[in-house]
């Protein structure tokens, strides 16, 4: 956290009420926030380990979006996990290969 962000937080501390509103807004917009992150951090990032795993499974942004809309976010994430779209900490750090079926991936933390 930068000094300027910390300075602003100390000058304008959150109240309990504003914190609750922030959380309610986050929950209300959860799927939209997920789609924004999915697009920006995964599908527009060719180095994303999740992009490689989604590609292997034949998933596009549109197919993940459809899955979430049809089944809900938790069920969609469970489905993706069950078909190998996950990265454990050792895979993420490049300490072991991610093996999904007959395909092996090597990711780097950077």
C-alpha positions as CSV (number, residue, x, y, z in Angstrom):
1,X,0.0,0.0,0.0
2,X,1.4,3.4,-1.0
3,X,1.9,6.2,1.5
4,X,-0.6,8.3,-0.4
5,X,-3.3,5.7,-0.1
6,X,-2.6,5.2,3.6
7,X,-2.6,8.9,4.1
8,X,-6.1,9.2,2.4
9,X,-7.4,6.3,4.5
10,X,-6.2,7.9,7.7
11,X,-7.7,11.3,6.7
12,X,-11.0,9.8,5.7
13,X,-11.6,6.6,7.8
14,X,-14.5,4.4,6.8
15,X,-17.5,4.3,9.1
16,X,-19.2,1.1,9.9
17,X,-22.2,2.2,7.8
18,X,-20.0,3.0,4.7
19,X,-18.2,-0.3,5.1
20,X,-21.5,-2.1,5.1
21,X,-22.6,-0.3,2.0
22,X,-19.3,-1.2,0.2
23,X,-19.8,-4.8,1.1
24,X,-23.5,-4.8,0.0
25,X,-22.5,-3.2,-3.3
26,X,-19.8,-5.8,-3.8
27,X,-22.2,-8.6,-3.2
28,X,-24.9,-7.0,-5.4
29,X,-22.4,-6.6,-8.3
30,X,-20.5,-9.8,-7.7
31,X,-21.1,-11.4,-11.1
32,X,-20.3,-8.2,-12.9
33,X,-17.1,-7.8,-11.0
34,X,-16.2,-11.4,-11.7
35,X,-16.8,-10.9,-15.5
36,X,-14.7,-7.7,-15.5
37,X,-11.8,-9.6,-13.7
38,X,-12.2,-12.6,-16.0
39,X,-11.9,-10.4,-19.1
40,X,-9.1,-8.1,-17.9
41,X,-6.9,-10.4,-15.8
42,X,-7.4,-13.7,-17.6
43,X,-8.7,-13.5,-21.2
44,X,-6.8,-10.4,-22.1
45,X,-3.6,-11.7,-20.4
46,X,-2.0,-14.3,-22.5
47,X,0.4,-15.1,-19.6
48,X,-2.4,-16.0,-17.2
49,X,-2.2,-19.6,-16.0
50,X,-6.0,-19.7,-15.9
51,X,-6.1,-18.6,-19.6
52,X,-4.1,-21.7,-20.6
53,X,-6.3,-24.0,-18.5
54,X,-9.5,-22.4,-19.8
55,X,-8.2,-22.7,-23.4
56,X,-7.3,-26.4,-22.8
57,X,-10.9,-27.0,-21.6
58,X,-12.3,-25.2,-24.7
59,X,-13.7,-22.3,-22.6
60,X,-14.0,-18.8,-24.0
61,X,-15.1,-15.7,-22.1
62,X,-18.6,-16.1,-23.6
63,X,-18.9,-19.7,-22.5
64,X,-17.8,-19.0,-19.0
65,X,-20.2,-16.0,-18.8
66,X,-23.0,-18.3,-20.1
67,X,-22.1,-21.0,-17.5
68,X,-22.2,-18.4,-14.7
69,X,-25.6,-17.0,-15.8
70,X,-27.1,-20.5,-16.2
71,X,-25.8,-22.1,-13.0
72,X,-24.7,-19.3,-10.7
73,X,-21.2,-18.2,-9.8
74,X,-20.4,-20.9,-7.2
75,X,-21.7,-23.7,-9.4
76,X,-19.8,-22.4,-12.4
77,X,-16.6,-22.2,-10.3
78,X,-17.1,-25.8,-9.0
79,X,-17.6,-27.0,-12.6
80,X,-14.5,-25.3,-13.8
81,X,-12.5,-26.7,-10.9
82,X,-13.8,-30.2,-11.6
83,X,-12.5,-30.0,-15.2
84,X,-9.1,-28.8,-14.1
85,X,-9.3,-25.0,-14.2
86,X,-7.4,-24.3,-11.0
87,X,-3.9,-23.6,-10.0
88,X,-2.4,-24.6,-6.7
89,X,0.3,-22.6,-5.0
90,X,3.1,-24.9,-6.0
91,X,2.0,-24.8,-9.6
92,X,1.6,-21.0,-9.5
93,X,5.1,-20.6,-8.1
94,X,6.6,-22.9,-10.7
95,X,7.7,-25.5,-8.2
96,X,5.8,-28.2,-9.9
97,X,4.0,-28.7,-13.2
98,X,0.3,-28.5,-13.5
99,X,-0.8,-31.8,-15.0
100,X,-4.4,-31.8,-16.4
101,X,-5.2,-35.1,-18.2
102,X,-2.4,-35.7,-20.6
103,X,-1.3,-32.1,-20.8
104,X,1.3,-30.5,-18.6
105,X,1.8,-26.8,-17.9
106,X,4.7,-24.9,-16.3
107,X,3.8,-21.6,-14.8
108,X,6.0,-18.9,-13.4
109,X,5.0,-16.6,-10.5
110,X,6.2,-13.6,-12.5
